[in-house]
Amino acid sequence: MSFALGKLPLASNLFLAPLAGYTNLPFRLTIREIGGVGLCTTDLVNARSLIDKNRSANKLIETCPADSPLAVQLFGKEPAELRDAALILEARGIPFVDVNMGCPVHKVCRNGGGSALLTDHAKAIRLVKAMVDAVKIPVTCKMRLGWDADNLTAPDLARALADVGVAGIIIHGRTREQGFTGKVNLAGIRAVVEAVKNVPVIGNGDITTPRAAKRMFDETGCAAVSIGRGAFYNPWIFRHTAHFLATGEELPEPTLDERLAVMTKHLDRMVEVFGEAQGCRQFRKVSLQYSRRFGPVKEFDKRMIHLNHRQEFDEIVTAYRRWRQQFLDEHGQLRQAYRPRSLDADTTIAVPRGPNEKW
Ligand SMILES: Cc1cc2nc3c(=O)[nH]c(=O)nc-3n(C[C@H](O)[C@H](O)[C@H](O)COP(=O)(O)O)c2cc1C
């Protein structure tokens, strides 16, 4: 379904959530090529580092015409810094800027950024207003339900932010205290939807399948959904969800050949954007996400976690295909006992080691 954020039309109301360490240019292009996604977001970027022209901050916002439309996510605690960083993004032609109010990491919260903003509404509003007043591009805010179960502050904060002119609220249905534990709280998201009347609310959390996306829409009344970890091992999730919402029909899971073809392109882009050594190194953890849907995968993962050269990948794939034959039936399909468990709306998603400390 088409959708507008600010005044900008988007091809769909299915968004890629920011995932630090993953949602770089190669991943976004890979997702976009498969189709169905309406807006992609970068990893969180430190506003101060962007102003200081820090090399890694600039790398995080690297983009190209095919990577559109794009939101860059900023974090920080100083209104002047967020404003100036937003002005830099606007001058570079970035169409959307998002503010991180959900990051639970101690390093970010200790400094008053990320989830800490959920506890100081006056400060959060000052910060966002400085940006909204300075730029013409739409500003969105991504937050959690509150600091903990006793302080579910998101509905009030979201309403106040909408009143100062944000174009949309992205709400992850967990508290800061929860980290990634438990299940997404759809009633909590619904409370935010009900509190905010004038801008779209985008629901986020635990969407692993088209059915889970539909449940998020149905039970919360949100205007769009944002998908993070579900896109790791299923970059097809946007296309399949768009199809399911339009027709009620579930498309079959991609075959191993399709997955490997997409992975190969993804790796090639990593090499192009980061160089062979860094691109291959960074692809190791990405590969472990893709391979979750391969069936037996020990021999593949064992070698991929040492990937150093692009050419090794082709060798690993060839060897893996040979090894995997022992698990196939006479039609070349994985025997039942070896098939990965089918994804359903309740599939829990593994959290890669470290995000709570690292982002
Ligand atoms: C590895 C990892 C990195 C993340 N990085 C960010 C980030 O940079 N900014 C942010 O707002 N949220 C970040 N998140 C949170 C996700 O955007 C999302 O809110 C959360 O994972 C719940 O959605 P999901 O169940 O669809 O993944 C990250 C999550 C993970 C697992």
The ligand as an ORCA input file, in Angstrom:
! r2SCAN-3c Opt
* xyz 0 1
  C      21.839     -5.739     16.000
  C      20.827     -4.667     16.265
  C      21.149     -3.350     16.027
  C      20.210     -2.333     16.249
  N      20.538     -1.042     15.977
  C      19.635     -0.052     16.147
  C      19.943      1.307     15.831
  O      21.023      1.641     15.349
  N      18.958      2.241     16.040
  C      17.722      1.926     16.544
  O      16.867      2.805     16.702
  N      17.411      0.651     16.818
  C      18.329     -0.332     16.623
  N      17.981     -1.633     16.880
  C      16.584     -1.932     17.257
  C      15.779     -2.277     16.008
  O      15.698     -1.196     15.125
  C      14.351     -2.705     16.391
  O      13.721     -1.659     17.083
  C      14.322     -3.957     17.275
  O      15.266     -4.902     16.841
  C      12.910     -4.582     17.281
  O      12.462     -4.829     15.982
  P      12.631     -6.289     15.267
  O      12.048     -7.296     16.193
  O      11.925     -6.147     13.960
  O      14.120     -6.501     15.111
  C      18.914     -2.652     16.704
  C      18.588     -3.985     16.943
  C      19.524     -4.989     16.734
  C      19.126     -6.413     16.959
*
